[in-house]
């Protein structure tokens, strides 16, 4: 029988609360420190998260280099669907796409047609609608994501 992570965490929380009750009754009992196995497991999780984040940064840099090559050295540039998909997914994310590269990416997507264009427009409209709903509820706060979505909508020609 396999135990899910969530169930395992719930069980550990229950045992910790039971141990705390025992500690209140017996003041001589020292608190349980995490076992070596638990410490190793936590370290492994942290390392995995760091590796995943580093990998995301590498992928982001490759995608930005792809767009830069499209802009500056078009004769050596080659279309790559995966990089275009990554750019579409992360276009509004400030963490991966700096402002300097954002303008180049907008130029790249100006000539976009078909389903790629539909996805970009839908994504931008979704962000704009979310903020406009917040404005109606007096929770006004224009984000960079909102500003970028507006720029994207202004850049892409939309047929009505």
Phi, psi and omega in degrees: 000126180265140179255131179286157182301318182297317179296322179296318178295318178299317179296319180293324177295320179295314181294324178294318180293324176295320179294324178294324177296319178295320180298323179294323180286313181250104182288344181283341183285127180276154181292144179287126175270154180299141181288165178299322179298317180295317179298317179297319180297316179295319178298318180297320178295317179297315179299319180297318178295319179296318179295320179296317179294319178297321178296320178298320179295320179296316179297319179299316180297320178297318180293321178292323176296322178301312181291321178297319178295320177301319183286315192259329184228067188294332181291338177263348182288144178224135181297133177227113185300317182298321179291323177295319178297317179299317179298320179295320182288328187246012183304320184269357183275114182293331183297323184256336182239103179290162182303321181300318181281336183299319180296322178293320180294323176299317177300319181300318184273357178302319181272012183293139179224169174075214185291331178297317179295318179299317180297317180297314180297315180298318180296315180294318179297322179298316180295316181296316180296321178301314182290322179295326175294321178293324179297321178297329180267013179060031175251058188283126173195100179287125180260166176296324178300318179295314180299319179293321179297319177297316178299318180298315179295325178287330182283317183282129176287125183245126176273134179250000000 
